[in-house]
Amino acid sequence: MKKGYLFLIGGAEDRKGDKRVLKHLVDQTNPSNIIIIPTASKYPKDVYRSYADAFSDLGIKEIECLDIRYRDEVDREKNFEAIERADLVYFGGGDQVKLVATLNRTRLFDRIIERLESGDLHIAGTSAGAAAAGNPILYNGDRRGLKKGSIKYSEGFGFIDGVAIDTHFSARKRLTRLCQLLVSGHCRKGIGLDENTGIVIHPNLHFTVIGSGMVTIVSSTHVSGSNYRAVANGENLRFNNMHVGFLPAGTRFSIRKWSILGRPGH
């Protein structure tokens, strides 16, 4: 399978110390040219400089920025030229809704997908850049996830369709908001990424956990007793049999089978 790798990071990855997560990304993809897309951020130049310094420390010489702030800027010829040079596209953090609304269903984004599918390009995202990779995307509702209506959701990039990706997961106590999305029926599977932690997704939709934290996997396939349809917004949700798992670094997992995989050779 020729498709490129997809790296999703839970945010706040180390960019000044041993850079464990970013080093793994560089070692796995061996890029000559990295394109940083800081569209999700209110401070795109600062985001670019931070990653340019980190990737430069890891030996990458060609690091470019696509400082795309508005949708009418996306399909400019210079952006296509930059994407054709890239080995790795890195989506920074910020607002995943803005990121998707700006880039999704543009000719440039279609070209990014084409190059990913052909195996000529790898894609990475952190925080909002990782959350945007799923479909749907989830936002709002921190610490209020068991109050119906406290969360919002919208269309994502859909690199992994039918799976919601949530980031800063343990630090911001986001399990309940992910559970609310799943019990609503808009999707039934979700992945929560801790800070300085990520997953390396292979073309066959197997992933490996990297970094210092945990990955949380959640499925509502067997949920029973839900009152989601019956209660009004603001009322407490009730449900049973939400399946939750926790994956430390080194764990291999199949998204298709929704199952932990044994180590190679075991």
C-alpha positions in Angstrom: 0.0 0.0 0.0 1.6 3.2 -1.2 -0.4 5.7 0.9 1.7 8.1 3.1 1.8 8.1 6.9 -0.6 10.1 9.0 0.9 11.4 12.3 -1.6 12.8 14.9 -0.3 14.5 18.0 -2.2 15.6 21.1 -0.6 19.0 21.3 2.1 20.5 23.6 4.7 18.3 22.1 8.3 19.0 23.2 10.0 21.3 20.8 13.1 22.3 22.9 14.3 19.2 24.7 14.7 15.7 23.3 11.8 16.3 20.9 10.9 12.7 21.1 7.6 12.9 19.1 9.0 15.2 16.4 12.1 13.1 16.1 10.0 10.0 15.6 8.1 11.8 12.9 11.3 12.8 11.1 12.9 9.4 11.5 9.8 7.6 10.1 9.3 9.9 7.1 12.8 11.1 6.3 11.6 14.4 4.8 13.8 16.8 2.8 11.2 19.5 2.7 8.5 20.2 5.4 5.6 22.6 4.8 4.1 24.2 8.0 0.5 25.2 7.7 -0.4 27.4 10.7 -3.9 28.4 9.5 -5.6 27.3 12.8 -3.6 29.7 14.9 -4.1 33.4 15.7 -0.3 33.7 15.7 0.8 31.9 12.5 4.2 33.5 12.3 5.1 32.4 15.8 3.9 28.9 15.1 6.0 28.7 12.0 9.1 30.0 13.8 8.7 27.5 16.7 8.5 24.5 14.3 11.1 25.8 12.0 13.6 26.0 14.9 12.6 22.5 16.2 12.8 20.8 12.8 16.0 22.6 12.0 17.5 21.2 15.2 16.5 17.7 13.9 18.5 18.2 10.7 15.8 19.4 8.2 17.1 22.1 6.0 14.1 23.1 3.9 11.2 24.3 6.0 8.5 26.5 4.4 5.4 28.2 5.7 2.0 28.4 3.9 0.6 31.3 5.8 -2.9 30.9 4.6 -5.4 32.9 6.6 -8.5 33.2 4.4 -10.2 30.8 2.1 -9.7 33.0 -1.0 -5.9 32.7 -0.5 -5.8 28.9 -0.6 -5.7 28.1 -4.3 -2.9 30.4 -5.3 -0.3 29.0 -7.6 2.6 29.6 -5.1 0.8 27.3 -2.7 0.5 24.5 -5.3 4.2 24.9 -6.0 5.1 24.6 -2.4 2.9 21.5 -1.9 4.6 19.8 -4.9 8.0 20.3 -3.2 6.9 18.9 0.1 7.6 15.5 1.6 5.7 16.3 4.8 2.8 18.7 5.5 2.5 19.7 9.2 -0.8 21.3 10.4 -0.3 23.4 13.6 -2.6 24.0 16.5 -5.3 26.5 17.2 -8.9 26.4 16.0 -9.8 23.2 14.1 -13.1 24.7 12.9 -11.2 27.6 11.2 -8.7 25.2 9.8 -11.2 22.9 8.2 -13.5 25.8 7.0 -10.5 27.5 5.3 -8.9 24.5 3.6 -11.5 21.8 3.1 -12.9 21.2 -0.4 -10.4 23.4 -2.1 -8.3 22.4 -5.1 -5.1 22.7 -3.0 -6.5 20.4 -0.3 -7.6 18.0 -3.0 -4.0 17.9 -4.2 -2.7 17.3 -0.7 -5.1 14.3 -0.5 -4.0 13.0 -3.9 -0.3 13.1 -2.9 -1.1 11.4 0.4 -3.0 8.7 -1.3 -0.2 8.1 -3.8 2.4 7.8 -1.1 4.3 10.9 -2.2 3.4 12.9 0.9 3.1 12.4 4.6 0.8 14.4 6.8 1.1 15.4 10.5 -1.0 17.5 12.7 -0.9 18.6 16.3 -3.8 19.8 18.6 -6.3 21.4 16.2 -4.3 20.0 13.3 -4.8 16.5 14.7 -8.5 17.0 15.6 -9.2 18.2 12.1 -8.1 14.8 10.7 -11.1 13.0 11.9 -14.8 13.3 10.9 -16.7 14.8 12.6 -14.6 17.3 14.6 -15.5 18.1 18.2 -15.2 21.3 20.1 -16.6 23.0 23.3 -17.9 21.2 26.3 -14.7 20.9 28.4 -15.6 19.5 31.8 -19.3 19.8 31.0 -19.5 16.9 28.6 -22.3 15.2 30.6 -24.6 18.1 30.1 -26.5 17.6 26.8 -25.8 20.3 24.3 -22.5 21.5 25.8 -20.5 20.2 22.9 -20.5 21.2 19.2 -19.4 19.2 16.2 -18.9 19.8 12.5 -17.3 18.3 9.4 -13.6 17.4 9.5 -11.0 16.6 6.9 -12.0 12.9 7.1 -8.5 11.4 6.8 -10.0 8.9 9.2 -13.8 9.0 8.4 -16.3 8.1 11.1 -13.8 8.6 14.0 -13.6 11.7 16.1 -10.1 12.8 17.3 -9.8 14.8 20.5 -6.5 16.3 21.8 -5.0 17.6 25.1 -7.2 14.8 26.3 -6.2 14.1 29.9 -4.9 17.6 30.7 -8.3 19.1 29.8 -10.5 16.3 31.1 -12.2 15.7 27.7 -13.4 12.1 28.1 -17.0 13.1 28.9 -17.3 15.5 25.9 -16.1 12.7 23.6 -18.6 10.4 25.2 -21.4 12.8 24.6 -20.5 13.0 20.9 -20.5 9.3 20.6 -23.7 8.7 22.5 -25.4 11.3 20.2 -24.9 8.9 17.3 -23.1 11.2 15.0 -20.2 8.8 15.2 -19.5 5.8 17.4 -15.7 5.8 17.8 -13.2 8.3 19.1 -9.5 8.6 19.9 -8.2 10.9 22.7 -4.6 12.0 22.4 -2.7 13.2 25.5 -0.2 16.0 25.2 3.3 15.2 23.9 1.8 11.9 22.6 0.7 10.8 19.2 -0.2 8.0 16.9 1.5 6.9 13.7 -1.2 5.7 11.3 -0.1 3.3 8.6 -1.9 2.9 5.3 -3.7 -0.2 6.6 -5.2 1.9 9.4 -3.0 0.3 12.1 -1.4 2.8 14.4 1.4 2.8 16.9 1.4 5.0 20.0 4.4 7.3 20.5 5.4 9.9 23.2 5.1 10.3 26.9 1.4 10.0 27.6 -1.6 7.8 26.8 -4.0 7.3 24.0 -7.6 6.7 25.0 -9.9 4.8 22.7 -13.7 5.0 23.1 -16.5 3.2 21.4 -20.3 3.6 21.9 -21.2 0.5 19.8 -22.5 -1.4 22.8 -24.0 1.6 24.7 -27.4 0.8 26.4 -29.8 2.9 28.5 -29.1 6.2 26.8 -31.4 9.1 27.5 -29.9 11.3 24.9 -33.0 11.6 22.7 -35.3 12.1 25.7 -33.7 14.9 27.7 -33.4 18.6 26.9 -30.2 20.6 26.4 -28.6 21.3 29.8 -29.8 18.2 31.4 -27.5 15.3 32.6 -26.9 12.5 30.2 -27.3 8.8 31.2 -25.8 5.8 29.5 -24.1 2.5 30.2 -21.6 0.2 28.5 -19.4 2.8 26.9 -16.2 0.9 26.0 -13.0 2.8 27.0 -9.4 1.6 26.6 -6.0 3.1 27.4 -2.9 2.6 25.2 0.7 3.5 26.3 3.6 4.2 24.0 4.5 1.2 21.9 1.0 -0.2 21.7 -0.2 -1.2 18.2 -3.9 -0.8 17.4 -6.2 -1.5 14.4 -8.7 1.2 13.7 -10.7 -1.1 11.4 -10.9 -4.0 13.9 -11.0 -1.6 16.9 -8.6 -3.9 18.6 -5.1 -4.0 20.2 -2.6 -5.8 18.0 0.1 -8.1 19.3 3.7 -7.1 18.8 5.3 -8.1 15.5 6.3 -11.8 15.7 3.9 -12.5 18.7 
